[in-house]
């Protein structure tokens, strides 16, 4: 686990790891019962959580995972870096088991020491939208959301609140 995380963030990720299967099951139940309300709940909790969450103090997503790079992302970033897209792909990317382009290594090559992004204005769409808990239709990506609970402390706390027994 990223030792630069606050104790609160470390605890959120640890708890999410322990409850990952349980949370997946609960979210899938809720999706069947009341999908519209779940979307609204995610969106509302996202707003509340990110009033206090400072991603620059965390950066765990950039330190531990890779976004998917679409062709548009590759073209935009290679242009930004003044490289041919083939050279960019060869230098930085690999195909994963789903045949998607992802970074060859973690942490992200473009992550600065202060957790800022060297290519922020041209970053991939997946980075722009992360952690996806404010999407209009979050229920479509619940598996990804559950995976993100062990990467992003904010997602862990959002899911914990939704899955908490009433």
N, C-alpha and C positions, 0 to 999 in steps of 0.2 A: 504494500500500500504506500502511497505517496506520503512521505514523512513531513512534507511542508504543509499538509492539510491541517486545519484547525482540529482540535479535539472533537468538537461538535460534528464536523464533516466526517472525520474518521469513524466516529460512532455511528453516524447515519449510514455510511457505506457498509460497515461491519454488520449492522442490524439487517440491512437490505439483503446482504449475502446469505444470512441465516434464513430469511423468510422468502427468498426468491420463488421457490416452487409454490409455496402457500399464496403469495401475492399474485402469481400468474393465474392460479386456479380461481381466486376471488375476483380478479378483474374480468376474467372470461365469463364468470357467472353474472357479474354486474352488467357486462356488455349485452348479454342476452336479455336481461330483465329491463334495463333502462339505458339504452345507448345514448340518447340525447342528454340525459342528466349527467352521465359520466363525462361526456365531452365538456359540458358546461362546468362541471366540478374541476376537471383538469385545468381548464382555462382560467377559472377564478383562482385556484390555488397557485397556478403559475404566476399570475400577476402578484399575488401576495408574497410568494417565496422570493421572487426576483426584486422586490423592493429592498430586501436586505442582503441577498446573496451577491457577493462580489466575485465574479468569475476570474478576475485577474489575480485574486488571492489564492485561487484554487488551481485552475488550469489542468485538472486531472484528465479531462477528455483529450486534450492535446498531448498529454504525457503518456497516455496508456492505450489509446485507440486510434484508428484511422477512419477518416470519412471515405465515402465512395466518391471517386472522381469521374464525373460524366465527361463526354467529349467536349462540351462547352466549357467545363472547368479547366480541362487540360489546355484547350486553345487559349483561354483567357490568361491562365497562369504562365504558359510558355511565352506568350506575347509580353506579359509584364516582365518576365525575366530575360527577355530578348533571346529566346531559344526557339528552335524548331520543336513542334509538338512531339515528334518522334524522339528527339534527344531528351526532352523533359520526361517523357514516359520511361525511357530507358534508364535515366539517372535516378528518378525518384519513386517510380511506381512498379507494382507487380500485380498480377491477376490473382485474386483469391479463389477460394473453393466455389464461389457462386459466379465466377467469371467476371467479377467487377474489379476495376482498377482501385487499388488502395496503396497507401504508402509502404515502402519496403521496410521501414523501421519506425520504432517509437523511441523517444518522443518525436513529435512532428519536426521535420527538418526546418520548418519555418517558424518555430516557437523561439522567441527571445528569452533570455534569462529572467526578465521581469514578467513573464507570461503574456506579453503582447505578441501579436502576430506580424511577422515581417511582410506578409502579403495580404494583410487584412482587407483592403478594398477589393482585392481580386480573389479572395478565398473561395473554396468550393461551396456550392449550394448547401450541401450537407452541414457544413460548418456554420453557414449563415442561419440555418433553421434549427440548429441544435439548441436545446435538447428535445425539441419537437412537442413539448407539453402544452404549447399554445396553439397547436394546429386546430383547424376547424373541426376535423374529424379524427381525433386522437384514437378512437376505438379501432381504427383501421390498422394501427401500428402498435397494438398492445404488446406483442412479443418484443419488439425493439425497445419499447418503453421499459419493460421489465428488465431487459438486458442493461439498459442505461441506469438502472437503480444501483448497480455496482460500480458505475463509473462517475456519475454525477450526484453529489450529495443533495442537491436541490430536487432532483427527480426522486431520489430515495425518500425524502421527506414528503413530497407530494403524494407518492404512491402509498406511503405509510398512513397518511391521513385518510386517503380514500378507502384503504383496506381495513382500517381500524374497526374492530367490532363496535357496533352501536349499542 
